[in-house]
Each structure stands twice: as C-alpha cells, then as structure tokens.
Amino acid sequence: MWCTTFAFQPWHSAVELKRYLHRFFQELPRIHNLGGVRRTPYNQYDSIVRPLVHWLEARGVRFVTGARVSDLDFRYGPAGKSVETVHYVEAGIQRAIALRDEDLVLVTNGSMTAASSLGSMSSPARLIDDTRGGSWALWETLAGKHTGFGHPEVFTRSIDESKWLSFTVTLSDPTFFTLMETFTGNVAGTGGLVTFTDSSWLMSVVLAHQPHFLGQPDGTQVFWGYGLFIDQTGDFVKKKMSDCTGEELLVELLGHLGFEAQKDAILNAANCIPCMMPFITSQFMPRSAGDRPAVRPAGTTNLAFIGQFCEITDDVVFTVEYSVRSAQIAVYSLLGLDKSVSPLYKGQFDASVLLASARTLVS
Ligand SMILES: Cc1cc2nc3c(=O)[nH]c(=O)nc-3n(C[C@H](O)[C@H](O)[C@H](O)COP(=O)(O)OP(=O)(O)OC[C@H]3O[C@@H](n4cnc5c(N)ncnc54)[C@H](O)[C@@H]3O)c2cc1C
C-alpha cells in the first residue's frame, strides 16, 4: 500500500522515503483501507484551480497562457543580484518584460508532468524522451549560469526510473462501476486505491465520486488507473504496459478483476486514454544537498523558486501541499510579512500515534 499509494519505486531516494515515513506515520493504522485520504468533490482542477483562478481574476490578477518563459536577466548591486528582465516566447515571438523595483519573480522549476503524451483506445502513448518542456528548460538555463540554483539534470537523466503510465477511462454504461461496487464493498468515491498486488505492472485503479467533472453528462462515468512497472509484460496481455493501447490496458484490468463475462459489454462502452509521463516521479530521484535550490536562493533580492523541486526542510514532494508551502515561504519572506508558514504535522513525536502505529506493525 505504501508503494502504490505514494508511487515509490525500489530505486528511489532513501531520504525521500524517510521523510514520507515520518510525515505519514499516523496513517499506518488505516493504510489498508486508505481511510485518511480526503478527496475534493470534483477533480482537483474543477474543485480547486477553477475557483482560485476566478477569485484571483476578480482581484486583478492577469494570467497569460500559451507563453513560455525562456530566461531571466539579472543586474548586480550591493544587496545582491536582482532579476531585471523576464524573457518569454508567445505565439513564436520572443518578448520581454522589464521589471520595476517592486516586482517579484516566482519560478516553478521542473515539472513532473512535462512531456506527457496521450494514446487512444487503438494506439499506445508514445514516450517523449527528447524534450523536457519549458519548466525544465528554464531551470537548466538558469542553473547553467548561476551557482546556488540547483542541478536539474539529477532529476531528468534517468527517465526509465521516473516514468510511469496512467490511463483514464470514460464509460457510457454502468456495468463496470456496479461490478466494482459489489467487488470492493465501496460506493465510488468512498474507497481508496484498488491495487492488484499480483499484477506484474503493479496496476491500481481509483473510482472517484461521480460526476467527477463539472458538466459530465448523466450516465457517463470516469475512473483513473496507473501502473508502476510499465516495462514488464502483462499477465493477460503479453506486452509491456508502455506498449499497450487503451483497449489492451482495459483487457488486462478486466482480467485481474475476473470480469470476463462482462468484458465485451464494458469494452464496447469504454474509451480508455493512456498517458505516458516521463518525469512523474523525477522528484523522488536520489539527490544530494544543493541539487534542489533554496526557495529564496542566497544572494538574490526579488527571486524565489516554488513547486516540487525547491528545498523545504522535512517536507514531502509529490504533494500539492509542498508547492503551497513553497509559495508561502516565498511570498512571506519576499514581502517581509510577519506570517508563519503552515506547520508540518509531526506524528512521530506524538505518543498515541506511535502506539497506534506500533500496534499496526506487530498485528
Ligand atoms: C497523476 C498525479 C497524481 C497526483 N496525486 C496527488 C495527490 O494525490 N496528492 C497531492 O497532494 N498531490 C498529487 N499530485 C502532485 C500535485 O498535483 C503537484 O505536486 C502539484 O500540482 C504541483 O503544482 P505546481 O503549481 O508546483 O506545479 P504545476 O502544477 O506543474 O504548475 C506549474 C505551472 O507553471 C507553468 N510553467 C512552468 N514553467 C513555465 C515556463 N517556463 N513558462 C511558462 N509557464 C511555465 C506550467 O505550465 C504549469 O501550468 C499528483 C500529480 C500527478 C501528476
């Protein structure tokens, strides 16, 4: 459960595993049914991103999409170095923003979803390994010119160790959800992951509460799944998971579930889209001190790094919380606000948590 819930692979960073064990120690007594997982009513984009964007736009925030920041120029002064120009490309045209003295720059360095690609019911998702996308490119450019801005290559150089494949299935027939409800005893949205421990792909699926998307038509259901060992041969489809079409992924899933009798009905009503993510666990790759830049790099006046690849002591990556905390650190310190960053819960120092978890381990 630990491995599939948090997507750890045997070759990932021991430091990160230790941080996770500390951070989620209190979950051990309910890890078997993932009772500690809280879900948003809809998918996270509809439940969190849309309302936030709406709230921010109403307060004058201007979002520019379809533009890629390519470089930052710095000027040097007694207080340290300050970003003075943001270079970006929009619709193929190179543009620049000259910063005013009061402007601040927050850079998301690195991306776990960069270079993701989609397949279809009849084609696999192709691995894109020759491009790392804007977020990585910007970080590489900055790190190449400045010390103290980290080492992006540590996270991108072993795609075979950071990739995995997910798939999203849209169904126009309730058979699959009804069978799953009977099989697991969970109404969709009330359970956690269903992991097939015998699956050579180490496949898991998640059935969220329906509707999962705003505007999802009545009678349509959506679920999501993934595999961690995507270069292994399947148990029912004799192919590597990474080479499978959406239909083949579903055949493998239905094989593990033993839904043979309903297989054709489910397949005929399904659209399964595979998604290859080359860098999805790049944040878990083994690293050394200094490979991730500090949120506020020493010697800079108006710059911060935010997201999954900056350093926050003791906190755990692959979480929205990490990005939010990095933004809190950046904003409070750049603006000199007298506010505290949300504290980390440290269950390992709570005797009742220790006792409950120890009981689980020995039971
Ligand atoms: C499949 C999956 C499952 C997950 N499950 C969970 C979970 O259960 N719980 C949890 O807490 N977290 C989960 N996460 C992790 C969580 O979604 C991420 O950590 C979080 O979304 C990262 O947010 P961010 O704002 O730091 O970065 P992003 O969401 O990557 O946003 C950065 C934005 O900046 C833009 N950008 C970057 N560089 C540039 C540039 N140079 N120019 C212009 N724009 C740029 C990008 O296009 C993007 O829009 C999951 C992630 C995935 C992919």
Ligand as a Chemical Component Dictionary entry (heavy atoms), coordinates in Angstrom:
data_LIG
# 
_chem_comp.id                   LIG 
_chem_comp.type                 NON-POLYMER 
_chem_comp.pdbx_formal_charge   0 
_chem_comp.three_letter_code    LIG 
# 
loop_
_chem_comp_atom.comp_id 
_chem_comp_atom.atom_id 
_chem_comp_atom.alt_atom_id 
_chem_comp_atom.type_symbol 
_chem_comp_atom.charge 
_chem_comp_atom.model_Cartn_x 
_chem_comp_atom.model_Cartn_y 
_chem_comp_atom.model_Cartn_z 
_chem_comp_atom.pdbx_ordinal 
LIG C1  C1  C 0 -1.065 11.792 -11.651 1  
LIG C2  C2  C 0 -0.795 12.681 -10.480 2  
LIG C3  C3  C 0 -1.320 12.371 -9.245  3  
LIG C4  C4  C 0 -1.078 13.211 -8.149  4  
LIG N1  N1  N 0 -1.655 12.909 -6.942  5  
LIG C5  C5  C 0 -1.506 13.776 -5.913  6  
LIG C6  C6  C 0 -2.181 13.549 -4.677  7  
LIG O1  O1  O 0 -2.927 12.571 -4.514  8  
LIG N2  N2  N 0 -1.979 14.424 -3.656  9  
LIG C7  C7  C 0 -1.184 15.514 -3.809  10 
LIG O2  O2  O 0 -1.047 16.310 -2.855  11 
LIG N3  N3  N 0 -0.508 15.754 -4.968  12 
LIG C8  C8  C 0 -0.667 14.916 -6.016  13 
LIG N4  N4  N 0 -0.001 15.145 -7.200  14 
LIG C9  C9  C 0 1.015  16.216 -7.236  15 
LIG C10 C10 C 0 0.437  17.603 -7.466  16 
LIG O3  O3  O 0 -0.545 17.563 -8.465  17 
LIG C11 C11 C 0 1.591  18.522 -7.887  18 
LIG O4  O4  O 0 2.607  18.444 -6.920  19 
LIG C12 C12 C 0 1.147  19.971 -7.994  20 
LIG O5  O5  O 0 0.092  20.096 -8.905  21 
LIG C13 C13 C 0 2.306  20.841 -8.417  22 
LIG O6  O6  O 0 1.850  22.171 -8.507  23 
LIG P1  P1  P 0 2.804  23.329 -9.004  24 
LIG O7  O7  O 0 1.969  24.575 -9.066  25 
LIG O8  O8  O 0 4.055  23.336 -8.194  26 
LIG O9  O9  O 0 3.273  22.928 -10.450 27 
LIG P2  P2  P 0 2.427  22.722 -11.769 28 
LIG O10 O10 O 0 1.054  22.189 -11.466 29 
LIG O11 O11 O 0 3.329  21.954 -12.676 30 
LIG O12 O12 O 0 2.193  24.212 -12.298 31 
LIG C14 C14 C 0 3.232  24.953 -12.827 32 
LIG C15 C15 C 0 2.663  25.799 -13.938 33 
LIG O13 O13 O 0 3.671  26.652 -14.423 34 
LIG C16 C16 C 0 3.743  26.567 -15.825 35 
LIG N5  N5  N 0 5.147  26.750 -16.199 36 
LIG C17 C17 C 0 6.228  26.077 -15.744 37 
LIG N6  N6  N 0 7.353  26.546 -16.335 38 
LIG C18 C18 C 0 6.972  27.524 -17.175 39 
LIG C19 C19 C 0 7.673  28.383 -18.075 40 
LIG N7  N7  N 0 8.998  28.312 -18.216 41 
LIG N8  N8  N 0 6.955  29.283 -18.769 42 
LIG C20 C20 C 0 5.604  29.373 -18.626 43 
LIG N9  N9  N 0 4.882  28.591 -17.805 44 
LIG C21 C21 C 0 5.561  27.668 -17.088 45 
LIG C22 C22 C 0 3.277  25.164 -16.157 46 
LIG O14 O14 O 0 2.783  25.112 -17.488 47 
LIG C23 C23 C 0 2.172  24.971 -15.129 48 
LIG O15 O15 O 0 0.948  25.468 -15.576 49 
LIG C24 C24 C 0 -0.254 14.352 -8.313  50 
LIG C25 C25 C 0 0.272  14.658 -9.566  51 
LIG C26 C26 C 0 0.002  13.829 -10.639 52 
LIG C27 C27 C 0 0.562  14.195 -11.983 53 
# 
loop_
_chem_comp_bond.comp_id 
_chem_comp_bond.atom_id_1 
_chem_comp_bond.atom_id_2 
_chem_comp_bond.value_order 
_chem_comp_bond.pdbx_ordinal 
LIG C1  C2  SING 1  
LIG C2  C3  SING 2  
LIG C2  C26 DOUB 3  
LIG C3  C4  DOUB 4  
LIG C4  N1  SING 5  
LIG C4  C24 SING 6  
LIG N1  C5  DOUB 7  
LIG C5  C6  SING 8  
LIG C5  C8  SING 9  
LIG C6  O1  DOUB 10 
LIG C6  N2  SING 11 
LIG N2  C7  SING 12 
LIG C7  O2  DOUB 13 
LIG C7  N3  SING 14 
LIG N3  C8  DOUB 15 
LIG C8  N4  SING 16 
LIG N4  C9  SING 17 
LIG N4  C24 SING 18 
LIG C9  C10 SING 19 
LIG C10 O3  SING 20 
LIG C10 C11 SING 21 
LIG C11 O4  SING 22 
LIG C11 C12 SING 23 
LIG C12 O5  SING 24 
LIG C12 C13 SING 25 
LIG C13 O6  SING 26 
LIG O6  P1  SING 27 
LIG P1  O7  DOUB 28 
LIG P1  O8  SING 29 
LIG P1  O9  SING 30 
LIG O9  P2  SING 31 
LIG P2  O10 DOUB 32 
LIG P2  O11 SING 33 
LIG P2  O12 SING 34 
LIG O12 C14 SING 35 
LIG C14 C15 SING 36 
LIG C15 O13 SING 37 
LIG C15 C23 SING 38 
LIG O13 C16 SING 39 
LIG C16 N5  SING 40 
LIG C16 C22 SING 41 
LIG N5  C17 SING 42 
LIG N5  C21 SING 43 
LIG C17 N6  DOUB 44 
LIG N6  C18 SING 45 
LIG C18 C19 SING 46 
LIG C18 C21 DOUB 47 
LIG C19 N7  SING 48 
LIG C19 N8  DOUB 49 
LIG N8  C20 SING 50 
LIG C20 N9  DOUB 51 
LIG N9  C21 SING 52 
LIG C22 O14 SING 53 
LIG C22 C23 SING 54 
LIG C23 O15 SING 55 
LIG C24 C25 DOUB 56 
LIG C25 C26 SING 57 
LIG C26 C27 SING 58 
# 
